[in-house]
Amino acid sequence: MRRDEWLADFCERLDLEPPSKEEVGALLDLAATAAHSSERTAAPLACWVAGRSDRSLAELSEIAKEVAPPADEER
């Protein structure tokens, strides 16, 4: 089963609309920022926190980038 099929079925069972193409991209970017600037397990947890917040995905992405250490700094 492909990602979008799985998400569609999961959302249907939860009586929710699946994320739009733009939302998927923004969530994957957020997850990448979290995973690459911390332990990889931060990625799904950051997305969970994002889903509980009332902030836009653009705002959440900016906040995640602020939390990320500079590129030359070790994790």
OpenMM code with the backbone's topology and positions (N, CA, C; nanometers):
from openmm import Vec3, app, unit

residues = "MET ARG ARG ASP GLU TRP LEU ALA ASP PHE CYS GLU ARG LEU ASP LEU GLU PRO PRO SER LYS GLU GLU VAL GLY ALA LEU LEU ASP LEU ALA ALA THR ALA ALA HIS SER SER GLU ARG THR ALA ALA PRO LEU ALA CYS TRP VAL ALA GLY ARG SER ASP ARG SER LEU ALA GLU LEU SER GLU ILE ALA LYS GLU VAL ALA PRO PRO ALA ASP GLU GLU ARG".split()
positions = [
    Vec3(0.0855, -0.1175, 0.0000),
    Vec3(0.0000, 0.0000, 0.0000),
    Vec3(0.0901, 0.1238, 0.0000),
    Vec3(0.0563, 0.2189, -0.0791),
    Vec3(0.1340, 0.3426, -0.0883),
    Vec3(0.0937, 0.4395, 0.0230),
    Vec3(0.1832, 0.5357, 0.0489),
    Vec3(0.1633, 0.6316, 0.1582),
    Vec3(0.0269, 0.7009, 0.1509),
    Vec3(-0.0069, 0.7567, 0.0358),
    Vec3(-0.1308, 0.8320, 0.0244),
    Vec3(-0.2543, 0.7444, 0.0411),
    Vec3(-0.2452, 0.6199, -0.0042),
    Vec3(-0.3566, 0.5254, 0.0155),
    Vec3(-0.3732, 0.4954, 0.1637),
    Vec3(-0.2606, 0.4714, 0.2311),
    Vec3(-0.2646, 0.4412, 0.3742),
    Vec3(-0.3234, 0.5589, 0.4508),
    Vec3(-0.2760, 0.6801, 0.4183),
    Vec3(-0.3272, 0.7997, 0.4870),
    Vec3(-0.4763, 0.8200, 0.4626),
    Vec3(-0.5196, 0.7988, 0.3387),
    Vec3(-0.6613, 0.8149, 0.3060),
    Vec3(-0.7474, 0.7179, 0.3868),
    Vec3(-0.7044, 0.5927, 0.3955),
    Vec3(-0.7793, 0.4926, 0.4713),
    Vec3(-0.7780, 0.5262, 0.6202),
    Vec3(-0.6615, 0.5636, 0.6727),
    Vec3(-0.6486, 0.6004, 0.8137),
    Vec3(-0.7400, 0.7190, 0.8463),
    Vec3(-0.7353, 0.8218, 0.7621),
    Vec3(-0.8192, 0.9404, 0.7851),
    Vec3(-0.9677, 0.9077, 0.7751),
    Vec3(-1.0039, 0.8242, 0.6802),
    Vec3(-1.1438, 0.7843, 0.6660),
    Vec3(-1.1939, 0.7175, 0.7936),
    Vec3(-1.1123, 0.6308, 0.8505),
    Vec3(-1.1510, 0.5608, 0.9738),
    Vec3(-1.1612, 0.6567, 1.0926),
    Vec3(-1.0894, 0.7689, 1.0845),
    Vec3(-1.0944, 0.8695, 1.1906),
    Vec3(-1.1941, 0.9808, 1.1599),
    Vec3(-1.2622, 0.9687, 1.0465),
    Vec3(-1.3586, 1.0693, 1.0005),
    Vec3(-1.2917, 1.2069, 0.9859),
    Vec3(-1.1723, 1.2050, 0.9227),
    Vec3(-1.0955, 1.3274, 0.8977),
    Vec3(-1.0604, 1.3357, 0.7495),
    Vec3(-1.0392, 1.4568, 0.7031),
    Vec3(-0.9895, 1.4771, 0.5679),
    Vec3(-0.8400, 1.4469, 0.5669),
    Vec3(-0.7906, 1.3780, 0.4661),
    Vec3(-0.6462, 1.3565, 0.4593),
    Vec3(-0.5756, 1.4891, 0.4309),
    Vec3(-0.4469, 1.4975, 0.4641),
    Vec3(-0.3746, 1.6216, 0.4385),
    Vec3(-0.3626, 1.6479, 0.2883),
    Vec3(-0.3639, 1.7769, 0.2534),
    Vec3(-0.3456, 1.8157, 0.1134),
    Vec3(-0.2018, 1.7898, 0.0717),
    Vec3(-0.1767, 1.7986, -0.0561),
    Vec3(-0.0411, 1.7803, -0.1083),
    Vec3(0.0545, 1.8804, -0.0428),
    Vec3(0.0084, 2.0050, -0.0263),
    Vec3(0.0906, 2.1083, 0.0361),
    Vec3(0.1159, 2.0782, 0.1834),
    Vec3(0.0128, 2.0301, 0.2527),
    Vec3(0.0285, 1.9948, 0.3942),
    Vec3(0.1243, 1.8774, 0.4116),
    Vec3(0.1159, 1.7791, 0.3232),
    Vec3(0.2079, 1.6653, 0.3296),
    Vec3(0.3513, 1.7152, 0.3157),
    Vec3(0.3747, 1.8015, 0.2187),
    Vec3(0.5086, 1.8563, 0.1984),
    Vec3(0.5584, 1.9324, 0.3195),
    Vec3(0.4717, 2.0157, 0.3783),
    Vec3(0.5108, 2.0944, 0.4955),
    Vec3(0.5381, 2.0048, 0.6159),
    Vec3(0.4571, 1.9013, 0.6351),
    Vec3(0.4789, 1.8099, 0.7471),
    Vec3(0.6071, 1.7295, 0.7287),
    Vec3(0.6344, 1.6874, 0.6065),
    Vec3(0.7584, 1.6143, 0.5814),
    Vec3(0.8799, 1.7044, 0.6021),
    Vec3(0.8681, 1.8314, 0.5652),
    Vec3(0.9772, 1.9267, 0.5906),
    Vec3(0.9985, 1.9463, 0.7401),
    Vec3(0.8892, 1.9582, 0.8149),
    Vec3(0.8986, 1.9726, 0.9604),
    Vec3(0.9660, 1.8491, 1.0209),
    Vec3(0.9227, 1.7323, 0.9768),
    Vec3(0.9819, 1.6082, 1.0269),
    Vec3(1.1305, 1.6004, 0.9927),
    Vec3(1.1671, 1.6434, 0.8731),
    Vec3(1.3080, 1.6409, 0.8325),
    Vec3(1.3915, 1.7343, 0.9190),
    Vec3(1.3392, 1.8531, 0.9472),
    Vec3(1.4118, 1.9468, 1.0325),
    Vec3(1.4351, 1.8856, 1.1697),
    Vec3(1.3315, 1.8265, 1.2257),
    Vec3(1.3437, 1.7651, 1.3586),
    Vec3(1.4418, 1.6478, 1.3560),
    Vec3(1.4309, 1.5627, 1.2555),
    Vec3(1.5151, 1.4425, 1.2485),
    Vec3(1.6613, 1.4750, 1.2228),
    Vec3(1.6869, 1.5777, 1.1451),
    Vec3(1.8249, 1.6091, 1.1088),
    Vec3(1.8949, 1.7004, 1.2096),
    Vec3(1.8172, 1.7585, 1.3016),
    Vec3(1.8798, 1.8468, 1.4007),
    Vec3(1.8738, 1.7882, 1.5410),
    Vec3(1.8236, 1.6670, 1.5516),
    Vec3(1.8081, 1.6005, 1.6806),
    Vec3(1.8125, 1.4506, 1.6559),
    Vec3(1.7660, 1.3749, 1.7513),
    Vec3(1.7491, 1.2318, 1.7287),
    Vec3(1.6351, 1.2125, 1.6290),
    Vec3(1.6452, 1.1110, 1.5471),
    Vec3(1.5421, 1.0886, 1.4447),
    Vec3(1.4024, 1.0725, 1.5033),
    Vec3(1.3940, 1.0218, 1.6241),
    Vec3(1.2618, 1.0012, 1.6848),
    Vec3(1.1910, 1.1327, 1.7144),
    Vec3(1.2619, 1.2443, 1.7051),
    Vec3(1.1967, 1.3747, 1.7237),
    Vec3(1.0996, 1.4047, 1.6097),
    Vec3(1.1204, 1.3455, 1.4926),
    Vec3(1.0376, 1.3751, 1.3758),
    Vec3(0.8892, 1.3427, 1.3962),
    Vec3(0.8531, 1.2181, 1.4303),
    Vec3(0.7105, 1.1910, 1.4481),
    Vec3(0.6524, 1.2651, 1.5684),
    Vec3(0.7340, 1.2839, 1.6699),
    Vec3(0.6850, 1.3544, 1.7876),
    Vec3(0.6611, 1.5024, 1.7583),
    Vec3(0.7475, 1.5627, 1.6773),
    Vec3(0.7273, 1.7021, 1.6377),
    Vec3(0.5986, 1.7167, 1.5567),
    Vec3(0.5704, 1.6199, 1.4708),
    Vec3(0.4465, 1.6246, 1.3923),
    Vec3(0.3242, 1.6068, 1.4819),
    Vec3(0.3360, 1.5243, 1.5839),
    Vec3(0.2257, 1.5077, 1.6794),
    Vec3(0.1996, 1.6390, 1.7521),
    Vec3(0.3068, 1.7028, 1.7970),
    Vec3(0.2928, 1.8319, 1.8651),
    Vec3(0.2322, 1.9343, 1.7695),
    Vec3(0.2773, 1.9351, 1.6453),
    Vec3(0.2237, 2.0277, 1.5452),
    Vec3(0.0727, 2.0100, 1.5297),
    Vec3(0.0280, 1.8858, 1.5286),
    Vec3(-0.1149, 1.8586, 1.5148),
    Vec3(-0.1975, 1.9059, 1.6326),
    Vec3(-0.1351, 1.9176, 1.7474),
    Vec3(-0.2053, 1.9642, 1.8670),
    Vec3(-0.2041, 2.1162, 1.8800),
    Vec3(-0.1180, 2.1817, 1.8030),
    Vec3(-0.1059, 2.3272, 1.8151),
    Vec3(-0.2086, 2.3968, 1.7252),
    Vec3(-0.2217, 2.5237, 1.7466),
    Vec3(-0.3105, 2.6034, 1.6611),
    Vec3(-0.2297, 2.6901, 1.5651),
    Vec3(-0.1030, 2.6563, 1.5459),
    Vec3(-0.0133, 2.7337, 1.4601),
    Vec3(-0.0189, 2.6815, 1.3164),
    Vec3(0.0102, 2.7676, 1.2210),
    Vec3(0.0150, 2.7261, 1.0809),
    Vec3(0.1404, 2.6416, 1.0579),
    Vec3(0.1375, 2.5622, 0.9529),
    Vec3(0.2543, 2.4806, 0.9204),
    Vec3(0.3747, 2.5684, 0.8877),
    Vec3(0.3520, 2.6831, 0.8263),
    Vec3(0.4624, 2.7749, 0.7962),
    Vec3(0.5255, 2.8258, 0.9255),
    Vec3(0.4418, 2.8615, 1.0222),
    Vec3(0.4933, 2.9094, 1.1501),
    Vec3(0.5667, 2.7981, 1.2250),
    Vec3(0.5109, 2.6793, 1.2235),
    Vec3(0.5752, 2.5660, 1.2895),
    Vec3(0.7107, 2.5354, 1.2274),
    Vec3(0.7206, 2.5466, 1.0963),
    Vec3(0.8470, 2.5232, 1.0283),
    Vec3(0.9520, 2.6251, 1.0723),
    Vec3(0.9125, 2.7507, 1.0826),
    Vec3(1.0059, 2.8551, 1.1263),
    Vec3(1.0526, 2.8302, 1.2700),
    Vec3(0.9611, 2.7914, 1.3557),
    Vec3(0.9966, 2.7632, 1.4949),
    Vec3(1.0929, 2.6451, 1.5015),
    Vec3(1.0658, 2.5410, 1.4223),
    Vec3(1.1539, 2.4237, 1.4208),
    Vec3(1.2943, 2.4627, 1.3755),
    Vec3(1.3033, 2.5499, 1.2770),
    Vec3(1.4339, 2.5948, 1.2297),
    Vec3(1.5068, 2.6758, 1.3367),
    Vec3(1.4319, 2.7507, 1.4178),
    Vec3(1.4928, 2.8263, 1.5279),
    Vec3(1.5490, 2.7314, 1.6339),
    Vec3(1.4812, 2.6203, 1.6568),
    Vec3(1.5237, 2.5228, 1.7571),
    Vec3(1.6463, 2.4461, 1.7093),
    Vec3(1.6554, 2.4232, 1.5802),
    Vec3(1.7663, 2.3456, 1.5239),
    Vec3(1.8992, 2.4156, 1.5509),
    Vec3(2.0007, 2.3379, 1.5897),
    Vec3(2.1319, 2.3998, 1.6113),
    Vec3(2.1918, 2.4432, 1.4789),
    Vec3(2.2857, 2.5379, 1.4822),
    Vec3(2.3541, 2.5770, 1.3570),
    Vec3(2.4166, 2.4548, 1.2893),
    Vec3(2.4290, 2.4599, 1.1594),
    Vec3(2.4794, 2.3461, 1.0821),
    Vec3(2.6182, 2.3000, 1.1267),
    Vec3(2.7009, 2.3918, 1.1750),
    Vec3(2.8360, 2.3557, 1.2142),
    Vec3(2.8456, 2.3039, 1.3576),
    Vec3(2.7337, 2.3045, 1.4287),
    Vec3(2.7315, 2.2570, 1.5671),
    Vec3(2.6906, 2.1108, 1.5718),
    Vec3(2.7554, 2.0338, 1.6556),
    Vec3(2.7233, 1.8913, 1.6708),
    Vec3(2.5881, 1.8754, 1.7390),
    Vec3(2.5218, 1.7633, 1.7098),
    Vec3(2.3963, 1.7311, 1.7791),
    Vec3(2.4248, 1.6866, 1.9177),
] * unit.nanometer
topology = app.Topology()
chain = topology.addChain("A")
for resn in residues:
    res = topology.addResidue(resn, chain)
    for name in ("N", "CA", "C"):
        topology.addAtom(name, app.Element.getBySymbol(name[0]), res)
